[in-house]
C-alpha cells in the first residue's frame, strides 16, 4: 500500500461552472494548481515531487519488450505488506517490520547498500502488513507516520530520532479498521498529518520541534487518503478525504472551509483526491464509484457521479483534463474529467498502483506483478511494453527517481534502471 490506503473487509490495505463538452485544456486544469512543487528527479514524498503521481523526468528508455529495465539491486522485506518507498538525497527510504517493531530503513539508491535502520515499537499482529504510509523527506529530515498513529522525525543521514509524538493517543483519535495510512506532507513550513481526532481531522506540526501549530478541519475520523494542497477559486486549501467526507481546510489556521459528505462501505476512502481546475475528483471502492465535486463560493456540489472508476486504494493521475485510474475489478480506466465519460478501459490491473513519467503511465498488475507501460493517450489504450520485476501480489505504486524505477511486492524492494 503506497502510503494511503486501508484494507477492506476482505481485502483492502500506503473537483462552479457549466459542464464543458470537451476536456479542459492543460491550462484550465492547472488553474487549480498544486502547491509546493519540486524540481529534479527526487520522489521525496507520497505521489512524487508535486503530489500528483507524475515524475518530471524525461528520456527514459521505452523499448521494454526488446530490452526490459535492468536490475540494479534488490533487498528483502519482512513486513509482508505494502508500505511505499520514497527517494531523496541519493537514498531510498521505506518502513519495514520485524516482530513487534517497525523498522525505518535507508538504502543507497544506486547500489542498494543499507545505510542505516531505526526501530520503534509497533504492533506484533499483521493487519495486511504493518506500516502503510510513505516517508516524507523534507528540510533535511525524514518523517514517518505509523499505522498506530505514532509520528517520528529522523535524521536522514543516521536515522537518529530528532523528536516523536503519539498523535493518535494525544488526540484520542480512533484508528480506522485498517489503521493509519495517510502519508504526511509539508506545506509552508508545516508538516500536515491526518489524525482524525476531535477538532483534529488534520493537525499541523512544526517540523523542527514537533509541536502542534494548529489542529482543525472538523472532527471527521481519519480516512486512508493522503491530503492534497491546491489553490481553488484563488484560495489555497488542504483537501482531505476523510472516512466520511471530502473537506477543505485553511492551511493557515485549520479552519474548516467546506464539507461534502461521501459515505463508503467500511469507511474506506483511500485514493488521493485529484484537483481539476476548481473541482476535485474522488473515487472509492466497494462499488461506491467516483464523482467530480465542484467547489463553488457557495460550497461544494457534485457535478457528476458514476461507477466508471471504483478505486479501492490506488490514486488516479490527471493529465490534460483526462484521468487515468485503477478500478475494481482489475481495470485501468481513462475518462474525461469534466464529464465522467469513459474514453477507454483495459483489464489485467488488479489493485495495482500507477505513476507517470515522460508521457507514459507505469501501471502495476497487482495480481501478477507486471509493470505495464501505457501511452497517456485518451484516444485508445496503447500498451508500449511490460516486464515482471518481482512477481506476486504487488499493490504498491511504483516510483521513479533519478532514472530509476523502484518497486516492491510483499517480500522485497527492488531498483531498476530506466535509462
PEZI-V28337 format. One record per pair of residues at least 4 apart in sequence whose ideal C-beta (glycine too) atoms are under 7 Angstrom apart, sorted by the first residue. I is the first residue (numbers start at 0). J is the second residue. Records with the same first field share a line. If there is no record, write none. Layout:
I: J ; J
This chain:
0: 4 ; 12 ; 13 ; 80 ; 81 ; 82 ; 131 ; 180 ; 312 ; 394 ; 395
1: 13 ; 45 ; 81 ; 83 ; 133 ; 352 ; 395 ; 396
2: 13 ; 45 ; 83 ; 131 ; 132 ; 133 ; 182 ; 225
3: 13 ; 45 ; 180 ; 181 ; 182 ; 223 ; 224 ; 225 ; 269 ; 271 ; 312 ; 314
4: 11 ; 12 ; 13 ; 131 ; 180 ; 223 ; 269 ; 312
5: 11 ; 12 ; 175 ; 176 ; 177 ; 180 ; 223 ; 267 ; 269
6: 10 ; 11 ; 12 ; 127 ; 177
7: 11 ; 265 ; 267 ; 284 ; 285 ; 311
8: 265
11: 177 ; 267 ; 311 ; 312
12: 81 ; 127 ; 131 ; 177 ; 180 ; 223 ; 269 ; 312
13: 45 ; 82 ; 83 ; 130 ; 131 ; 132 ; 133 ; 180 ; 182
14: 31 ; 231 ; 274 ; 275 ; 276 ; 277 ; 278 ; 279 ; 280 ; 291 ; 292 ; 294
15: 293 ; 295 ; 296 ; 300
16: 293
18: 302 ; 337 ; 338
19: 23 ; 337
22: 319 ; 320 ; 321 ; 335 ; 336 ; 337
23: 27 ; 28 ; 275 ; 276 ; 320 ; 336 ; 337
24: 28 ; 320
25: 29 ; 319
27: 276
28: 275 ; 276 ; 317 ; 319 ; 320
30: 276 ; 277
31: 229 ; 230 ; 231 ; 274 ; 275 ; 276 ; 277
32: 229 ; 230
33: 49 ; 50 ; 51 ; 227 ; 228 ; 229 ; 274
34: 186 ; 228 ; 229 ; 230 ; 235
35: 185 ; 186 ; 228
36: 48 ; 49
37: 41 ; 43 ; 48 ; 49
38: 55
40: 56 ; 400 ; 401 ; 402
41: 48 ; 86 ; 87 ; 400
42: 47 ; 48 ; 54 ; 85 ; 86 ; 398 ; 399 ; 400
43: 48 ; 85 ; 87 ; 136 ; 137
44: 50 ; 85 ; 133 ; 135 ; 182 ; 184
45: 83 ; 133 ; 182 ; 225
46: 50 ; 51 ; 52 ; 225 ; 271 ; 314
47: 51 ; 52 ; 53 ; 54 ; 354 ; 398
48: 55
49: 53
50: 184 ; 227
51: 316 ; 317
52: 314 ; 316 ; 353 ; 354 ; 355
53: 316 ; 355
54: 354 ; 355 ; 356 ; 399
56: 356 ; 357 ; 399 ; 402
57: 357
58: 357
59: 356 ; 357 ; 417 ; 418
60: 417 ; 418
61: 359 ; 372 ; 383 ; 384
62: 66
63: 67 ; 68 ; 372 ; 384 ; 385 ; 386
64: 384
67: 386
68: 386 ; 404 ; 415 ; 416 ; 417
69: 415 ; 416
70: 413 ; 415
71: 109 ; 111 ; 403 ; 414 ; 415 ; 416
72: 110 ; 111 ; 414
73: 111 ; 411 ; 413
74: 106 ; 111 ; 113 ; 411 ; 412
75: 410 ; 411
76: 95 ; 407 ; 410 ; 411 ; 412
77: 95 ; 96 ; 97
78: 82 ; 95 ; 96 ; 128 ; 129 ; 130
79: 125 ; 128 ; 409
80: 127 ; 128 ; 129 ; 409
81: 128 ; 131 ; 394 ; 395
82: 93 ; 94 ; 128 ; 130 ; 131 ; 132
83: 133 ; 395 ; 396
84: 91 ; 92 ; 93 ; 398 ; 405 ; 407 ; 412
85: 92 ; 133 ; 134 ; 136
86: 90 ; 91 ; 108 ; 398 ; 400 ; 405
87: 136
88: 136 ; 155
89: 107 ; 108
90: 105 ; 106 ; 107 ; 108 ; 114 ; 155
91: 106 ; 108 ; 405 ; 414
92: 103 ; 105 ; 134 ; 136 ; 141
93: 104 ; 412
94: 101 ; 103 ; 130 ; 134 ; 143
95: 102 ; 104
96: 100 ; 101 ; 102 ; 121 ; 129 ; 130
97: 102
98: 123
99: 120 ; 121 ; 122 ; 123
100: 118 ; 119 ; 120 ; 121
101: 118 ; 119 ; 121 ; 129 ; 130 ; 145
102: 116 ; 118
103: 116 ; 117 ; 143 ; 153 ; 158
104: 113 ; 116
105: 114 ; 115 ; 158
106: 111 ; 112 ; 113 ; 114
107: 111 ; 112 ; 114
108: 400 ; 401 ; 403 ; 414
111: 414
115: 157 ; 158
116: 158
117: 153 ; 158 ; 160
119: 149 ; 151
121: 129 ; 145 ; 147
122: 129 ; 147
125: 129
126: 177 ; 178
127: 177
129: 146
130: 145 ; 146
131: 146 ; 178 ; 180
132: 144 ; 180 ; 181 ; 182
133: 182
134: 141 ; 142 ; 143
135: 142 ; 182 ; 183 ; 184 ; 185
136: 141 ; 155
137: 185
138: 206
139: 155
140: 152 ; 153 ; 155 ; 161 ; 206
141: 153 ; 155
142: 152 ; 183 ; 190
143: 151 ; 153
144: 150 ; 179 ; 182 ; 183 ; 192
145: 149 ; 179
146: 178 ; 179
147: 167 ; 174 ; 178 ; 179
148: 165 ; 166 ; 167 ; 168 ; 172 ; 174 ; 179
149: 163 ; 165
150: 163 ; 164 ; 166 ; 192
151: 160 ; 163
152: 161 ; 162 ; 209
153: 158 ; 159 ; 160 ; 161
154: 158 ; 159 ; 161
162: 208 ; 209
164: 169 ; 209
165: 169
166: 170 ; 192 ; 194 ; 202
167: 172 ; 174 ; 179 ; 194
170: 194 ; 196 ; 199
171: 196 ; 197
172: 194 ; 195 ; 196 ; 199 ; 221
173: 195 ; 220
174: 178 ; 179
175: 220 ; 221 ; 223 ; 242 ; 266
176: 265
179: 221
180: 223 ; 269
181: 193 ; 221 ; 223 ; 224 ; 225 ; 226
182: 225
183: 190 ; 191 ; 192
184: 191 ; 225 ; 226 ; 228
185: 190 ; 206
186: 191 ; 228 ; 250
187: 250
188: 206
189: 203 ; 204 ; 212
190: 204 ; 206
191: 201 ; 203 ; 226 ; 237
192: 202 ; 204
193: 201 ; 221 ; 226 ; 239
194: 199 ; 202 ; 221
195: 200 ; 219 ; 220 ; 221
197: 218
198: 214 ; 215 ; 218
199: 214
200: 216 ; 217 ; 218 ; 219 ; 239 ; 241 ; 246
201: 215 ; 216 ; 226 ; 237 ; 239 ; 248 ; 253
202: 211 ; 214
203: 212 ; 213 ; 253
204: 209 ; 210 ; 211 ; 212
205: 209 ; 210 ; 212
213: 252 ; 253
214: 253
215: 248 ; 252 ; 253 ; 254 ; 255
216: 239 ; 246 ; 248 ; 253 ; 255
217: 246 ; 255 ; 258
219: 241 ; 242 ; 243 ; 244 ; 246
220: 241 ; 242 ; 243
221: 241 ; 242
222: 240 ; 241 ; 242 ; 266 ; 268 ; 269
223: 267 ; 268 ; 269 ; 312
224: 240 ; 268 ; 269 ; 270 ; 271 ; 272
225: 271
226: 237 ; 238 ; 239
227: 238 ; 271 ; 272 ; 274
228: 235 ; 237 ; 250
229: 236 ; 238 ; 274
230: 234 ; 235
231: 236 ; 274 ; 277 ; 294
232: 277 ; 294 ; 296
235: 250
236: 247 ; 248 ; 249 ; 250 ; 256
237: 248 ; 250
238: 245 ; 247 ; 272 ; 274 ; 279
239: 246 ; 248
240: 245 ; 268 ; 272 ; 281
241: 246 ; 268
242: 266 ; 268
243: 260 ; 262 ; 266
244: 258 ; 259 ; 260 ; 261
245: 259 ; 261 ; 272 ; 279 ; 281 ; 292
246: 255 ; 257 ; 258
247: 256 ; 257 ; 294
248: 253 ; 255 ; 256
249: 253 ; 254 ; 256
257: 294 ; 298 ; 299
259: 292 ; 299
261: 268 ; 281
263: 267 ; 268 ; 283 ; 285 ; 287
264: 285 ; 287
265: 285
267: 283 ; 284 ; 285
268: 283
269: 311 ; 312
270: 282 ; 283 ; 310 ; 312 ; 313 ; 314 ; 315
271: 314
272: 279 ; 280 ; 281
273: 279 ; 280 ; 315 ; 317 ; 322
274: 279
275: 280 ; 291 ; 317 ; 336
277: 293 ; 294
278: 291 ; 292 ; 293 ; 294 ; 302
279: 292 ; 294
280: 289 ; 291 ; 315 ; 322 ; 336
281: 289 ; 290 ; 292
282: 289 ; 308 ; 309 ; 310 ; 315 ; 324
283: 287 ; 310
284: 309 ; 310 ; 311 ; 327
286: 306 ; 309
287: 309
288: 304 ; 305 ; 306 ; 309
289: 305 ; 307 ; 308
290: 301 ; 303 ; 304
291: 302 ; 303 ; 336 ; 339
292: 299 ; 301
293: 299 ; 300 ; 302
294: 299
295: 300
303: 338 ; 339
305: 339
307: 332 ; 334 ; 339 ; 341
308: 315 ; 324 ; 326 ; 332 ; 334
309: 326 ; 327
310: 315 ; 324 ; 325 ; 326
311: 327 ; 350
313: 325 ; 350 ; 351 ; 352 ; 353 ; 396
315: 322 ; 323 ; 324
316: 323 ; 353 ; 355 ; 360
317: 322 ; 336
318: 355 ; 375
320: 335 ; 336 ; 337
321: 333 ; 335 ; 336 ; 342 ; 377
322: 334 ; 336
323: 331 ; 333 ; 353 ; 360 ; 375
324: 332
325: 331 ; 348 ; 350 ; 351 ; 352 ; 353
326: 330 ; 332
329: 346 ; 347 ; 348 ; 349
330: 344 ; 345 ; 346 ; 348
331: 344 ; 345 ; 348 ; 362 ; 373
332: 341 ; 344
333: 342 ; 343 ; 344 ; 377
334: 339 ; 340 ; 341 ; 342
335: 339 ; 340 ; 342
342: 377
343: 379 ; 380
345: 380
347: 364
348: 362 ; 364
349: 364 ; 365 ; 366
350: 365 ; 394
351: 362 ; 363 ; 364 ; 365 ; 393 ; 394
352: 363 ; 394 ; 395 ; 396 ; 397
353: 360 ; 361 ; 362 ; 363 ; 396
354: 361 ; 396 ; 397 ; 398 ; 399
355: 359 ; 360 ; 375
356: 361 ; 399
358: 375
359: 372 ; 373 ; 374 ; 375 ; 383
360: 373 ; 375
361: 370 ; 372 ; 397
362: 371 ; 373
363: 370 ; 393 ; 396 ; 397
364: 368 ; 369 ; 371
365: 392 ; 393 ; 394
366: 392
367: 387 ; 390
368: 387 ; 388 ; 389 ; 390 ; 391 ; 393 ; 408
369: 385 ; 386 ; 387
370: 385 ; 386 ; 388 ; 397 ; 406
371: 382 ; 385
372: 383 ; 384 ; 385
373: 380 ; 381 ; 382 ; 383
374: 381 ; 383
376: 381
388: 406 ; 413 ; 415
389: 393 ; 406 ; 408 ; 411 ; 413
390: 408
391: 408 ; 409
392: 408 ; 409
393: 406 ; 408
395: 407
397: 404 ; 405 ; 406
398: 405
399: 404 ; 417
400: 405
402: 416 ; 417 ; 418
403: 414 ; 415 ; 416 ; 417
404: 415 ; 417
405: 414
406: 413
407: 411 ; 412
